[in-house]
Amino acid sequence: MKYVNGESVIHELTRVSRPGRRDYKGTAYIKPVIGGLGLSILTTSKGVVSHKKAKELGIGGEVLCTVW
């Protein structure tokens, strides 16, 4: 973990997709986390990427988790 002034840099890590409920999003439906301060991790046909890279590539995928 990384700490700045005694405070953790990662505040929250939330799992989105689960074995019983997969969450797939297209490019138009991928939203920024906490107004762009955080990021979503997606698994796509191009590998595991952030939501920013997925939008840049123009591909959607399964949202694994969000981090901020």
N, C-alpha and C positions, 0 to 999 in steps of 0.2 A: 504494500500500500504506500501511497505517496501522501505526505502531510505537509501543509503549509500553515505556519504559525500554530501548530498543534491541532489543526482541523483537517480531517480527511478530505482528499480531493474528490473522491467518489461519494456522493450523498445517498444515492439510491440506485439499485440494480433490480429491475423488475422483469421476470420471465413472462413473455407474452404467449408464445406457442407452447402447448403441452401435448403429450401423446394422444390424449383424447380430444383435443381441440386445436387444430392447426389454424394459424391466422395468416392467410395469404393476402398480399396487397399488390395492386397494380401501381404503376408509376404515378398516376394521378391521385392515388389515395394514400401515399406515403407522406405523413405529416411530420414537421419538426418537433422535437421534444423540448418542452419548457422554453418555447419561443426561440429555439435555435441554440440554447446553451448546452443541451444534451444531444445524444444521438441514439438512433436505433440500429441494431445489428440485424442484417438480413442474410439469408442464404439464397443464392441465386444460381442461375446456370453458369455464371462467371465466377462462382466461388462465394466465400463469406465476405460481405462488404458492408460499409456504413450506408445509412439512408442517403447521404449526400452523393456518394459514389454511384449508388443505384440510380438516382435521378440523372446523374451525369451520363451514365451508360444507357439510360432510357429503358431499364428493365425493372420488373417487380420481382417479388419472391416471398418467401416465408419470413415473417418477423419473429426473430428468436427472442430478443430482449431489448429493453431500453435502459440507457445509462445516463445519469446526470450527477 
